[in-house]
Every structure is written in C-alpha cells, then in structure tokens.
C-alpha cells in the first residue's frame, strides 16, 4: 500500500510516499488512504461471554470465512442484526440524506465565505490592535502559548483548515478505546447498508478509524495535500467538497454492497481523501509523481489517477474485500466530476443564495424596514 502525498507544498510537485508493508511493496497500490473494512464477529453463544470480539488480520492479510476484516483490540458488543433483504428500497432514505446534506454543505460554505469576506476588514483592524498590544506586553521567555501561536501562524491556510478535521478524527479514535462507548461507536461510526441506522453513519464514519495506523496514514495524506487543494478551492469550498465526499462515497458503497450482496461495516476517511487526491490530479494532470523508494521512476498525476481508478474498479468487480473499493472509487469519481463540472454547476451558481442571505442580514432590526426612502 502506497502513500500518495505531495513532495512539497508546491502545487506542481507531488510525490507518492510508501508504507513499509508487504502488500505495498508487492501490489504497488497507490491508494494508501484505504477505506478500511472492519468486520465484527457475532456474539458467541456461550455463558462465558456475550460480547463480540474484534480480531486483527495478520500480516498476510488473510480473510475470515465471512469475507470481513476483523481488528483486534477492545471487545465491543455487536449491534443486533436486522432482517436484511437485498432490496434497493432501503437506500431511498440514504439517497435523500446524501442529496440534502450535499446541498446544505455547499449552501453553508457559500454563506460562510460571505461572512468571511464581510468580516475581513474588521479582522484586519483586530490583528493590528493585537500586534500593538503584543509589543506593549512584556515578553516571556519560553512562553508555551507564544510558541503555539508562532507554530500556528507558520502553517499554510490549507494546513490550518484540515487541523480541525484531524483533531476530530483523533477524538473519535480515542472514543473507540472506551469500552462503554463500543455499542454506540459500532452503531453510528461504522457504515453498513444492513444496519438499522443508515444515514448518520454515512457522515460520522468518515471521521472514524479503529486502527491507529489507518488513521495516521489517512491524516498524513490529507495533511500533505491540504495546501494544494485549499489553494485551488478555498477553505469554504474545500470543506463543502470534503464533507459531501464522505457521504457520497459511502452512498456509492451502499449501492455496490446491496447490488453484490457483500455486506459488512466500513469506516475511515479514505473516500473523502480519494476525492481530494482525484481533484488535485485532475486539476494538474501533468504534475510529476514519484515513488519515494523509487525516485528514478516518475509518472504524471493523470496516469496515477487512472491507475487508482483501475485498481479500485478491479477490486470492486473481482470482489476484493480487504478494502472498501466501492467507497474509494466513488470518492475518486466525485473528485473528477467536481473539478470538471461540479465547480461550474454548483459553486459558481451560489450567487442567488448569497443574495438572499445578504437581504436577510441587511433587513435585520437595525437594517431598516423600507429601504427605499432615498433618491432613486
């Protein structure tokens, strides 16, 4: 499994960093950001224990008989199974949720951008005032808060934008370690079309990682590409794309699992990160990529994206079940579509919504009711 990361913060210098795993060396799978499948064994019908056990696949990545990946660690109780029929009727509600959530994400991002632009002047004066007060304030040697502020200001806008995402993933990862949270974590932070709860896990599972390596790898890729993607889209549009990508990739996974009958829970940010990766590669197809252990071999970002799509398509068709290839593929296709068509179709048509929001803001208690008493 290989890590796809930029060689530097430059938009045109990208590289692929490799994890030192056997599968990474043999398969050369570029999609490090794997949407990890996590399977949970059903409770053993014995008087000694009633809790499901999560087992971790060995280094050979062998599959259990059910075809699910089991991770060792705590022993969370298993969510009661539901009588599942292979019907697409259960996916109507998730589809409506996907459309509604995507619309709300982009609408919120448009309003957020409007508010950011409106407060920029005030923020400038606040920063000037803060700098002036900082000069008057006695300087402290070794001040931890000062060091943190200097580090934060040294980050790019993209890195500051994804810092909150990384923090949220870290909090959810810690919650997995609390035994009393296990039942709720399985119910709401893993996505499974056979589960009783279908909609909220589509979003929450995007921030959920049971394995530390899985989380660290995904967040490293996100951090590495953050400067490129945020400079392309802006922080508001990026957040809308990222949040929507998590839900859309899960919806694509729901459809494929239901069609194939290969059910099982999934979790991880890989679907959304695949959207980020695909968007960068689509926007800059001629950017050169290289494998960190084989720097003499370089290839274009466009070819890398094609290899990713082919790999996940093959995994989906052939039924490879260690990764959620459907979520990977759904995220990649959404990233390509958004750069080619979605930006023009969605983001550039946000003006009517912004105008309505502006009218609501200006017609507040201090905005005046008539607004037309002046000369025309």
C-alpha atoms as a printed R data frame, in Angstrom:
    type eleno elety resid chain resno       x       y       z
1   ATOM     1    CA   UNK     A     1   0.000   0.000   0.000
2   ATOM     2    CA   UNK     A     2   1.485   3.327  -1.027
3   ATOM     3    CA   UNK     A     3   1.016   6.818   0.304
4   ATOM     4    CA   UNK     A     4   0.194   9.490  -2.219
5   ATOM     5    CA   UNK     A     5   1.491  12.799  -0.930
6   ATOM     6    CA   UNK     A     6   2.920  15.983  -2.386
7   ATOM     7    CA   UNK     A     7   6.690  16.252  -2.392
8   ATOM     8    CA   UNK     A     8   6.363  19.837  -1.172
9   ATOM     9    CA   UNK     A     9   3.695  22.439  -0.668
10  ATOM    10    CA   UNK     A    10   4.088  23.494  -4.285
11  ATOM    11    CA   UNK     A    11   1.059  22.805  -6.457
12  ATOM    12    CA   UNK     A    12   3.202  21.230  -9.129
13  ATOM    13    CA   UNK     A    13   5.489  18.990  -7.089
14  ATOM    14    CA   UNK     A    14   3.754  15.836  -5.968
15  ATOM    15    CA   UNK     A    15   5.158  12.501  -4.867
16  ATOM    16    CA   UNK     A    16   4.000   9.147  -3.638
17  ATOM    17    CA   UNK     A    17   5.303   8.028  -0.268
18  ATOM    18    CA   UNK     A    18   5.292   4.360   0.504
19  ATOM    19    CA   UNK     A    19   4.325   2.487   3.646
20  ATOM    20    CA   UNK     A    20   6.703  -0.274   4.545
21  ATOM    21    CA   UNK     A    21   4.159  -3.066   4.247
22  ATOM    22    CA   UNK     A    22   4.428  -6.267   2.279
23  ATOM    23    CA   UNK     A    23   1.295  -5.559   0.292
24  ATOM    24    CA   UNK     A    24   2.567  -2.094  -0.557
25  ATOM    25    CA   UNK     A    25   5.777  -3.484  -1.994
26  ATOM    26    CA   UNK     A    26   4.085  -6.249  -3.959
27  ATOM    27    CA   UNK     A    27   0.901  -4.630  -5.204
28  ATOM    28    CA   UNK     A    28   2.182  -1.045  -5.517
29  ATOM    29    CA   UNK     A    29  -1.297   0.146  -4.634
30  ATOM    30    CA   UNK     A    30  -1.202   3.917  -4.857
31  ATOM    31    CA   UNK     A    31  -4.295   4.378  -2.736
32  ATOM    32    CA   UNK     A    32  -2.754   4.383   0.675
33  ATOM    33    CA   UNK     A    33  -5.861   6.025   2.020
34  ATOM    34    CA   UNK     A    34  -7.768   2.791   2.302
35  ATOM    35    CA   UNK     A    35 -11.374   2.834   3.330
36  ATOM    36    CA   UNK     A    36 -10.817   0.128   5.898
37  ATOM    37    CA   UNK     A    37 -13.387  -2.567   6.190
38  ATOM    38    CA   UNK     A    38 -13.948  -3.572   9.753
39  ATOM    39    CA   UNK     A    39 -15.968  -6.682  10.452
40  ATOM    40    CA   UNK     A    40 -17.238  -7.703  13.811
41  ATOM    41    CA   UNK     A    41 -17.881 -11.289  14.771
42  ATOM    42    CA   UNK     A    42 -21.275 -12.176  16.068
43  ATOM    43    CA   UNK     A    43 -21.539 -12.889  19.759
44  ATOM    44    CA   UNK     A    44 -20.570 -16.419  20.679
45  ATOM    45    CA   UNK     A    45 -23.450 -18.265  22.229
46  ATOM    46    CA   UNK     A    46 -21.699 -19.291  25.420
47  ATOM    47    CA   UNK     A    47 -22.303 -18.403  29.017
48  ATOM    48    CA   UNK     A    48 -18.726 -17.145  29.390
49  ATOM    49    CA   UNK     A    49 -19.084 -14.131  27.127
50  ATOM    50    CA   UNK     A    50 -21.785 -12.306  25.253
51  ATOM    51    CA   UNK     A    51 -19.686  -9.701  23.592
52  ATOM    52    CA   UNK     A    52 -18.396  -9.678  20.029
53  ATOM    53    CA   UNK     A    53 -14.671  -9.864  19.551
54  ATOM    54    CA   UNK     A    54 -12.670  -7.774  17.160
55  ATOM    55    CA   UNK     A    55  -9.663  -9.597  15.817
56  ATOM    56    CA   UNK     A    56  -6.878  -8.130  13.771
57  ATOM    57    CA   UNK     A    57  -5.868  -9.633  10.458
58  ATOM    58    CA   UNK     A    58  -2.339 -10.948  10.424
59  ATOM    59    CA   UNK     A    59   0.480  -9.618   8.286
60  ATOM    60    CA   UNK     A    60  -0.623 -11.833   5.405
61  ATOM    61    CA   UNK     A    61  -3.982 -10.015   5.307
62  ATOM    62    CA   UNK     A    62  -5.880 -13.291   5.207
63  ATOM    63    CA   UNK     A    63  -9.665 -13.116   5.107
64  ATOM    64    CA   UNK     A    64 -12.060 -14.710   7.583
65  ATOM    65    CA   UNK     A    65 -14.670 -17.056   6.199
66  ATOM    66    CA   UNK     A    66 -17.280 -14.301   6.153
67  ATOM    67    CA   UNK     A    67 -15.003 -12.179   3.995
68  ATOM    68    CA   UNK     A    68 -14.800  -9.405   6.578
69  ATOM    69    CA   UNK     A    69 -11.725  -7.827   8.100
70  ATOM    70    CA   UNK     A    70 -11.526  -8.160  11.874
71  ATOM    71    CA   UNK     A    71  -9.440  -5.854  14.028
72  ATOM    72    CA   UNK     A    72  -8.072  -6.860  17.385
73  ATOM    73    CA   UNK     A    73  -8.413  -4.595  20.369
74  ATOM    74    CA   UNK     A    74 -11.334  -3.893  22.659
75  ATOM    75    CA   UNK     A    75 -14.352  -6.174  22.582
76  ATOM    76    CA   UNK     A    76 -17.360  -4.022  21.731
77  ATOM    77    CA   UNK     A    77 -20.828  -5.503  21.797
78  ATOM    78    CA   UNK     A    78 -22.195  -6.316  18.367
79  ATOM    79    CA   UNK     A    79 -25.103  -4.320  17.040
80  ATOM    80    CA   UNK     A    80 -28.184  -6.528  16.702
81  ATOM    81    CA   UNK     A    81 -28.540  -7.649  13.116
82  ATOM    82    CA   UNK     A    82 -31.616  -6.754  11.144
83  ATOM    83    CA   UNK     A    83 -33.563  -8.905   8.734
84  ATOM    84    CA   UNK     A    84 -31.941  -7.676   5.540
85  ATOM    85    CA   UNK     A    85 -33.459  -8.189   2.150
86  ATOM    86    CA   UNK     A    86 -31.425  -7.438  -0.940
87  ATOM    87    CA   UNK     A    87 -33.640  -4.535  -1.929
88  ATOM    88    CA   UNK     A    88 -32.703  -1.066  -3.066
89  ATOM    89    CA   UNK     A    89 -35.789   0.302  -1.322
90  ATOM    90    CA   UNK     A    90 -33.803   0.717   1.899
91  ATOM    91    CA   UNK     A    91 -31.427   3.059   0.074
92  ATOM    92    CA   UNK     A    92 -34.046   5.693  -0.711
93  ATOM    93    CA   UNK     A    93 -33.622   7.342   2.671
94  ATOM    94    CA   UNK     A    94 -29.803   7.417   2.441
95  ATOM    95    CA   UNK     A    95 -30.090   8.856  -1.073
96  ATOM    96    CA   UNK     A    96 -32.325  11.670   0.134
97  ATOM    97    CA   UNK     A    97 -29.918  12.272   3.011
98  ATOM    98    CA   UNK     A    98 -26.973  12.421   0.586
99  ATOM    99    CA   UNK     A    99 -28.666  14.969  -1.668
100 ATOM   100    CA   UNK     A   100 -29.880  17.085   1.246
101 ATOM   101    CA   UNK     A   101 -26.590  17.013   3.109
102 ATOM   102    CA   UNK     A   102 -24.604  17.899  -0.019
103 ATOM   103    CA   UNK     A   103 -26.879  20.853  -0.724
104 ATOM   104    CA   UNK     A   104 -26.661  22.058   2.868
105 ATOM   105    CA   UNK     A   105 -22.868  21.712   2.821
106 ATOM   106    CA   UNK     A   106 -22.416  23.909  -0.221
107 ATOM   107    CA   UNK     A   107 -25.066  26.366   0.953
108 ATOM   108    CA   UNK     A   108 -23.368  26.695   4.330
109 ATOM   109    CA   UNK     A   109 -19.993  27.117   2.622
110 ATOM   110    CA   UNK     A   110 -21.361  29.934   0.437
111 ATOM   111    CA   UNK     A   111 -22.733  31.769   3.483
112 ATOM   112    CA   UNK     A   112 -19.501  31.120   5.372
113 ATOM   113    CA   UNK     A   113 -17.496  32.674   2.549
114 ATOM   114    CA   UNK     A   114 -19.822  35.693   2.505
115 ATOM   115    CA   UNK     A   115 -19.397  36.215   6.240
116 ATOM   116    CA   UNK     A   116 -15.635  35.777   5.965
117 ATOM   117    CA   UNK     A   117 -15.344  38.418   3.282
118 ATOM   118    CA   UNK     A   118 -17.589  40.779   5.210
119 ATOM   119    CA   UNK     A   119 -15.546  40.498   8.389
120 ATOM   120    CA   UNK     A   120 -12.142  40.688   6.697
121 ATOM   121    CA   UNK     A   121 -11.761  44.432   7.249
122 ATOM   122    CA   UNK     A   122 -12.701  44.152  10.908
123 ATOM   123    CA   UNK     A   123 -10.300  41.250  11.305
124 ATOM   124    CA   UNK     A   124  -7.524  43.358   9.845
125 ATOM   125    CA   UNK     A   125  -8.006  46.069  12.448
126 ATOM   126    CA   UNK     A   126  -8.226  43.446  15.193
127 ATOM   127    CA   UNK     A   127  -4.905  41.995  14.084
128 ATOM   128    CA   UNK     A   128  -3.287  45.431  14.048
129 ATOM   129    CA   UNK     A   129  -4.567  46.060  17.557
130 ATOM   130    CA   UNK     A   130  -3.349  42.655  18.723
131 ATOM   131    CA   UNK     A   131   0.116  43.292  17.301
132 ATOM   132    CA   UNK     A   132   0.236  46.688  19.041
133 ATOM   133    CA   UNK     A   133  -0.760  45.157  22.379
134 ATOM   134    CA   UNK     A   134   1.771  42.376  21.899
135 ATOM   135    CA   UNK     A   135   4.533  44.948  21.596
136 ATOM   136    CA   UNK     A   136   3.447  46.666  24.824
137 ATOM   137    CA   UNK     A   137   3.073  43.407  26.718
138 ATOM   138    CA   UNK     A   138   6.228  42.137  28.459
139 ATOM   139    CA   UNK     A   139   7.784  39.291  26.503
140 ATOM   140    CA   UNK     A   140   8.094  35.969  28.305
141 ATOM   141    CA   UNK     A   141  10.914  33.602  27.543
142 ATOM   142    CA   UNK     A   142   9.745  30.076  26.831
143 ATOM   143    CA   UNK     A   143   6.087  31.046  26.762
144 ATOM   144    CA   UNK     A   144   4.234  27.940  25.550
145 ATOM   145    CA   UNK     A   145   1.268  29.919  24.266
146 ATOM   146    CA   UNK     A   146   3.561  32.161  22.255
147 ATOM   147    CA   UNK     A   147   5.304  29.158  20.764
148 ATOM   148    CA   UNK     A   148   1.961  27.598  19.788
149 ATOM   149    CA   UNK     A   149   0.844  30.850  18.162
150 ATOM   150    CA   UNK     A   150   4.055  31.080  16.192
151 ATOM   151    CA   UNK     A   151   3.689  27.481  15.036
152 ATOM   152    CA   UNK     A   152   0.058  28.018  14.056
153 ATOM   153    CA   UNK     A   153   0.890  31.166  12.090
154 ATOM   154    CA   UNK     A   154   3.655  29.317  10.268
155 ATOM   155    CA   UNK     A   155   1.162  26.837   8.813
156 ATOM   156    CA   UNK     A   156  -0.394  27.322   5.414
157 ATOM   157    CA   UNK     A   157  -4.088  28.079   5.112
158 ATOM   158    CA   UNK     A   158  -4.722  24.535   3.955
159 ATOM   159    CA   UNK     A   159  -2.929  23.018   6.925
160 ATOM   160    CA   UNK     A   160  -4.872  25.200   9.340
161 ATOM   161    CA   UNK     A   161  -8.082  24.187   7.585
162 ATOM   162    CA   UNK     A   162  -7.540  20.441   7.933
163 ATOM   163    CA   UNK     A   163  -6.238  20.717  11.509
164 ATOM   164    CA   UNK     A   164  -9.816  20.608  12.784
165 ATOM   165    CA   UNK     A   165 -10.567  17.520  10.687
166 ATOM   166    CA   UNK     A   166  -7.511  15.759  12.059
167 ATOM   167    CA   UNK     A   167  -8.459  16.702  15.620
168 ATOM   168    CA   UNK     A   168 -11.979  15.321  15.122
169 ATOM   169    CA   UNK     A   169 -10.568  12.034  13.819
170 ATOM   170    CA   UNK     A   170  -8.251  11.815  16.828
171 ATOM   171    CA   UNK     A   171 -11.151  12.330  19.251
172 ATOM   172    CA   UNK     A   172 -13.225   9.614  17.560
173 ATOM   173    CA   UNK     A   173 -10.231   7.272  17.608
174 ATOM   174    CA   UNK     A   174  -9.934   7.800  21.369
175 ATOM   175    CA   UNK     A   175 -13.633   7.087  21.782
176 ATOM   176    CA   UNK     A   176 -13.087   3.666  20.221
177 ATOM   177    CA   UNK     A   177 -10.796   2.861  23.141
178 ATOM   178    CA   UNK     A   178 -13.554   3.451  25.741
179 ATOM   179    CA   UNK     A   179 -15.362   0.143  26.398
180 ATOM   180    CA   UNK     A   180 -18.640   1.778  27.395
181 ATOM   181    CA   UNK     A   181 -18.790   3.605  24.043
182 ATOM   182    CA   UNK     A   182 -18.369   0.498  21.881
183 ATOM   183    CA   UNK     A   183 -22.015  -0.183  21.140
184 ATOM   184    CA   UNK     A   184 -22.690   3.420  20.123
185 ATOM   185    CA   UNK     A   185 -19.476   3.576  18.082
186 ATOM   186    CA   UNK     A   186 -20.438   0.496  16.085
187 ATOM   187    CA   UNK     A   187 -23.946   1.814  15.537
188 ATOM   188    CA   UNK     A   188 -23.120   5.371  14.494
189 ATOM   189    CA   UNK     A   189 -19.470   5.377  13.406
190 ATOM   190    CA   UNK     A   190 -19.466   2.420  11.012
191 ATOM   191    CA   UNK     A   191 -21.482   2.443   7.797
192 ATOM   192    CA   UNK     A   192 -23.341  -0.699   6.791
193 ATOM   193    CA   UNK     A   193 -26.355  -0.975   4.451
194 ATOM   194    CA   UNK     A   194 -27.642  -3.855   6.602
195 ATOM   195    CA   UNK     A   195 -27.654  -1.755   9.766
196 ATOM   196    CA   UNK     A   196 -30.725  -0.279  11.408
197 ATOM   197    CA   UNK     A   197 -29.085   3.156  11.314
198 ATOM   198    CA   UNK     A   198 -28.228   4.217   7.767
199 ATOM   199    CA   UNK     A   199 -27.977   7.995   7.447
200 ATOM   200    CA   UNK     A   200 -25.863   9.452  10.253
201 ATOM   201    CA   UNK     A   201 -23.123   6.811   9.898
202 ATOM   202    CA   UNK     A   202 -22.628   7.983   6.311
203 ATOM   203    CA   UNK     A   203 -21.072  11.160   7.712
204 ATOM   204    CA   UNK     A   204 -19.749  10.012  11.085
205 ATOM   205    CA   UNK     A   205 -17.867   7.006   9.687
206 ATOM   206    CA   UNK     A   206 -15.784   9.471   7.627
207 ATOM   207    CA   UNK     A   207 -14.186  10.604  10.901
208 ATOM   208    CA   UNK     A   208 -13.885   7.111  12.358
209 ATOM   209    CA   UNK     A   209 -10.761   4.908  12.492
210 ATOM   210    CA   UNK     A   210 -10.335   1.865  14.702
211 ATOM   211    CA   UNK     A   211  -6.685   1.272  13.789
212 ATOM   212    CA   UNK     A   212  -4.095   3.898  14.675
213 ATOM   213    CA   UNK     A   213  -2.085   3.152  11.537
214 ATOM   214    CA   UNK     A   214  -5.203   3.571   9.399
215 ATOM   215    CA   UNK     A   215  -5.921   6.965  10.945
216 ATOM   216    CA   UNK     A   216  -2.302   8.135  10.836
217 ATOM   217    CA   UNK     A   217  -1.903   7.197   7.180
218 ATOM   218    CA   UNK     A   218  -5.131   8.883   6.094
219 ATOM   219    CA   UNK     A   219  -4.440  12.032   8.062
220 ATOM   220    CA   UNK     A   220  -0.880  12.216   6.744
221 ATOM   221    CA   UNK     A   221  -2.154  12.142   3.166
222 ATOM   222    CA   UNK     A   222  -4.801  14.752   3.958
223 ATOM   223    CA   UNK     A   223  -2.214  16.998   5.628
224 ATOM   224    CA   UNK     A   224   0.171  16.604   2.698
225 ATOM   225    CA   UNK     A   225  -2.412  17.576   0.069
226 ATOM   226    CA   UNK     A   226  -4.120  20.256   2.158
227 ATOM   227    CA   UNK     A   227  -2.119  23.199   0.818
228 ATOM   228    CA   UNK     A   228  -2.747  22.197  -2.800
229 ATOM   229    CA   UNK     A   229  -6.467  21.553  -2.558
230 ATOM   230    CA   UNK     A   230  -7.262  24.589  -0.386
231 ATOM   231    CA   UNK     A   231  -5.302  26.912  -2.662
232 ATOM   232    CA   UNK     A   232  -7.350  25.520  -5.563
233 ATOM   233    CA   UNK     A   233 -10.795  25.737  -3.999
234 ATOM   234    CA   UNK     A   234 -10.540  27.987  -0.948
235 ATOM   235    CA   UNK     A   235 -11.217  26.751   2.563
236 ATOM   236    CA   UNK     A   236 -15.010  27.145   2.412
237 ATOM   237    CA   UNK     A   237 -15.449  25.285  -0.854
238 ATOM   238    CA   UNK     A   238 -12.934  22.640   0.219
239 ATOM   239    CA   UNK     A   239 -14.871  21.903   3.411
240 ATOM   240    CA   UNK     A   240 -18.093  21.546   1.413
241 ATOM   241    CA   UNK     A   241 -16.407  19.184  -1.039
242 ATOM   242    CA   UNK     A   242 -14.742  17.133   1.713
243 ATOM   243    CA   UNK     A   243 -17.874  16.703   3.818
244 ATOM   244    CA   UNK     A   244 -20.009  15.902   0.773
245 ATOM   245    CA   UNK     A   245 -17.395  13.455  -0.497
246 ATOM   246    CA   UNK     A   246 -17.583  11.441   2.706
247 ATOM   247    CA   UNK     A   247 -21.343  10.993   2.352
248 ATOM   248    CA   UNK     A   248 -21.311  10.444  -1.420
249 ATOM   249    CA   UNK     A   249 -18.576   7.803  -1.277
250 ATOM   250    CA   UNK     A   250 -20.499   5.968   1.448
251 ATOM   251    CA   UNK     A   251 -23.664   6.112  -0.659
252 ATOM   252    CA   UNK     A   252 -21.756   4.613  -3.570
253 ATOM   253    CA   UNK     A   253 -20.538   1.876  -1.226
254 ATOM   254    CA   UNK     A   254 -24.103   1.220  -0.045
255 ATOM   255    CA   UNK     A   255 -25.281   0.731  -3.624
256 ATOM   256    CA   UNK     A   256 -22.441  -1.603  -4.560
257 ATOM   257    CA   UNK     A   257 -22.772  -3.677  -1.384
258 ATOM   258    CA   UNK     A   258 -26.507  -4.022  -1.884
259 ATOM   259    CA   UNK     A   259 -26.106  -4.977  -5.548
260 ATOM   260    CA   UNK     A   260 -23.426  -7.578  -4.849
261 ATOM   261    CA   UNK     A   261 -24.790  -8.848  -1.555
262 ATOM   262    CA   UNK     A   262 -21.365  -8.437   0.061
263 ATOM   263    CA   UNK     A   263 -22.451  -6.703   3.208
264 ATOM   264    CA   UNK     A   264 -20.324  -5.521   6.090
265 ATOM   265    CA   UNK     A   265 -19.416  -2.407   8.071
266 ATOM   266    CA   UNK     A   266 -16.859   0.116   6.800
267 ATOM   267    CA   UNK     A   267 -15.183   3.125   8.348
268 ATOM   268    CA   UNK     A   268 -12.474   5.632   7.511
269 ATOM   269    CA   UNK     A   269 -11.823   8.914   5.731
270 ATOM   270    CA   UNK     A   270 -10.454   7.273   2.603
271 ATOM   271    CA   UNK     A   271 -13.463   8.019   0.410
272 ATOM   272    CA   UNK     A   272 -13.240  11.746   1.128
273 ATOM   273    CA   UNK     A   273  -9.438  11.742   0.794
274 ATOM   274    CA   UNK     A   274  -9.749   9.978  -2.560
275 ATOM   275    CA   UNK     A   275 -11.863  12.921  -3.689
276 ATOM   276    CA   UNK     A   276  -9.095  15.317  -2.653
277 ATOM   277    CA   UNK     A   277  -6.474  13.221  -4.419
278 ATOM   278    CA   UNK     A   278  -8.544  12.872  -7.593
279 ATOM   279    CA   UNK     A   279  -9.325  16.598  -7.652
280 ATOM   280    CA   UNK     A   280  -5.645  17.553  -7.462
281 ATOM   281    CA   UNK     A   281  -4.651  15.019 -10.118
282 ATOM   282    CA   UNK     A   282  -7.474  16.167 -12.410
283 ATOM   283    CA   UNK     A   283  -6.612  19.826 -11.988
284 ATOM   284    CA   UNK     A   284  -2.896  19.226 -12.560
285 ATOM   285    CA   UNK     A   285  -2.644  16.096 -14.742
286 ATOM   286    CA   UNK     A   286   0.896  16.901 -15.915
287 ATOM   287    CA   UNK     A   287   2.329  17.192 -12.407
288 ATOM   288    CA   UNK     A   288   5.088  14.650 -11.890
289 ATOM   289    CA   UNK     A   289   4.740  11.942  -9.266
290 ATOM   290    CA   UNK     A   290   7.367   9.574  -7.944
291 ATOM   291    CA   UNK     A   291   7.530   6.662  -5.523
292 ATOM   292    CA   UNK     A   292   9.705   7.590  -2.567
293 ATOM   293    CA   UNK     A   293  11.678   4.319  -2.670
294 ATOM   294    CA   UNK     A   294  12.000   4.501  -6.471
295 ATOM   295    CA   UNK     A   295  12.656   8.185  -7.163
296 ATOM   296    CA   UNK     A   296  14.172   7.428 -10.554
297 ATOM   297    CA   UNK     A   297  10.752   6.418 -11.895
298 ATOM   298    CA   UNK     A   298   8.391   9.347 -12.441
299 ATOM   299    CA   UNK     A   299   4.927   9.476 -13.941
300 ATOM   300    CA   UNK     A   300   2.217  12.042 -14.390
301 ATOM   301    CA   UNK     A   301  -0.598  12.713 -11.949
302 ATOM   302    CA   UNK     A   302  -3.082  11.877 -14.694
303 ATOM   303    CA   UNK     A   303  -1.622   8.393 -15.114
304 ATOM   304    CA   UNK     A   304  -1.566   7.917 -11.345
305 ATOM   305    CA   UNK     A   305  -5.258   8.754 -11.171
306 ATOM   306    CA   UNK     A   306  -6.019   6.264 -13.949
307 ATOM   307    CA   UNK     A   307  -4.108   3.582 -12.062
308 ATOM   308    CA   UNK     A   308  -6.086   4.332  -8.895
309 ATOM   309    CA   UNK     A   309  -9.414   4.060 -10.728
310 ATOM   310    CA   UNK     A   310  -8.375   0.833 -12.467
311 ATOM   311    CA   UNK     A   311  -7.159  -0.696  -9.195
312 ATOM   312    CA   UNK     A   312 -10.357   0.044  -7.295
313 ATOM   313    CA   UNK     A   313 -12.550  -0.962 -10.239
314 ATOM   314    CA   UNK     A   314 -10.769  -4.303 -10.380
315 ATOM   315    CA   UNK     A   315 -11.163  -4.725  -6.641
316 ATOM   316    CA   UNK     A   316 -14.861  -3.972  -6.896
317 ATOM   317    CA   UNK     A   317 -15.507  -6.305  -9.840
318 ATOM   318    CA   UNK     A   318 -13.358  -9.155  -8.554
319 ATOM   319    CA   UNK     A   319 -14.757  -8.915  -5.046
320 ATOM   320    CA   UNK     A   320 -11.592  -7.998  -3.136
321 ATOM   321    CA   UNK     A   321 -12.874  -7.459   0.355
322 ATOM   322    CA   UNK     A   322  -9.998  -6.173   2.434
323 ATOM   323    CA   UNK     A   323 -10.672  -2.563   1.400
324 ATOM   324    CA   UNK     A   324 -13.936  -0.844   0.585
325 ATOM   325    CA   UNK     A   325 -13.057  -0.351  -3.083
326 ATOM   326    CA   UNK     A   326 -16.535   0.974  -3.820
327 ATOM   327    CA   UNK     A   327 -16.037   3.893  -1.444
328 ATOM   328    CA   UNK     A   328 -12.594   4.564  -2.941
329 ATOM   329    CA   UNK     A   329 -13.989   4.542  -6.457
330 ATOM   330    CA   UNK     A   330 -16.985   6.681  -5.522
331 ATOM   331    CA   UNK     A   331 -14.744   9.275  -3.906
332 ATOM   332    CA   UNK     A   332 -12.370   9.370  -6.883
333 ATOM   333    CA   UNK     A   333 -15.197   9.736  -9.409
334 ATOM   334    CA   UNK     A   334 -16.770  12.529  -7.377
335 ATOM   335    CA   UNK     A   335 -13.438  14.379  -7.268
336 ATOM   336    CA   UNK     A   336 -13.014  14.112 -11.034
337 ATOM   337    CA   UNK     A   337 -16.613  15.165 -11.679
338 ATOM   338    CA   UNK     A   338 -16.430  18.143  -9.364
339 ATOM   339    CA   UNK     A   339 -13.303  19.595 -10.960
340 ATOM   340    CA   UNK     A   340 -14.634  19.074 -14.486
341 ATOM   341    CA   UNK     A   341 -18.289  20.011 -13.996
342 ATOM   342    CA   UNK     A   342 -19.323  20.442 -10.367
343 ATOM   343    CA   UNK     A   343 -17.441  23.668  -9.714
344 ATOM   344    CA   UNK     A   344 -19.209  25.397 -12.592
345 ATOM   345    CA   UNK     A   345 -22.557  23.785 -11.863
346 ATOM   346    CA   UNK     A   346 -22.666  24.272  -8.082
347 ATOM   347    CA   UNK     A   347 -20.190  26.782  -6.741
348 ATOM   348    CA   UNK     A   348 -20.439  29.383  -9.479
349 ATOM   349    CA   UNK     A   349 -24.232  29.413  -9.157
350 ATOM   350    CA   UNK     A   350 -24.255  30.276  -5.463
351 ATOM   351    CA   UNK     A   351 -24.998  33.974  -6.060
352 ATOM   352    CA   UNK     A   352 -28.824  33.713  -5.625
353 ATOM   353    CA   UNK     A   353 -28.390  32.086  -2.215
354 ATOM   354    CA   UNK     A   354 -25.808  34.646  -1.153
355 ATOM   355    CA   UNK     A   355 -28.108  37.461  -2.292
356 ATOM   356    CA   UNK     A   356 -30.982  36.062  -0.209
357 ATOM   357    CA   UNK     A   357 -28.676  35.815   2.792
358 ATOM   358    CA   UNK     A   358 -27.442  39.369   2.220
359 ATOM   359    CA   UNK     A   359 -31.017  40.652   2.093
360 ATOM   360    CA   UNK     A   360 -31.838  38.876   5.343
361 ATOM   361    CA   UNK     A   361 -28.769  40.366   7.003
362 ATOM   362    CA   UNK     A   362 -29.460  43.923   5.826
363 ATOM   363    CA   UNK     A   363 -33.166  43.777   6.745
364 ATOM   364    CA   UNK     A   364 -32.485  42.974  10.377
365 ATOM   365    CA   UNK     A   365 -33.601  45.110  13.353
366 ATOM   366    CA   UNK     A   366 -31.038  47.778  12.515
367 ATOM   367    CA   UNK     A   367 -31.281  47.459   8.745
368 ATOM   368    CA   UNK     A   368 -34.419  49.491   8.273
369 ATOM   369    CA   UNK     A   369 -37.743  48.259   7.006
370 ATOM   370    CA   UNK     A   370 -38.487  50.345   3.930
371 ATOM   371    CA   UNK     A   371 -35.031  50.689   2.493
372 ATOM   372    CA   UNK     A   372 -36.348  52.785  -0.419
373 ATOM   373    CA   UNK     A   373 -36.791  56.274   1.026
374 ATOM   374    CA   UNK     A   374 -33.668  57.668  -0.610
375 ATOM   375    CA   UNK     A   375 -33.440  59.171  -4.085
376 ATOM   376    CA   UNK     A   376 -33.742  56.679  -6.912
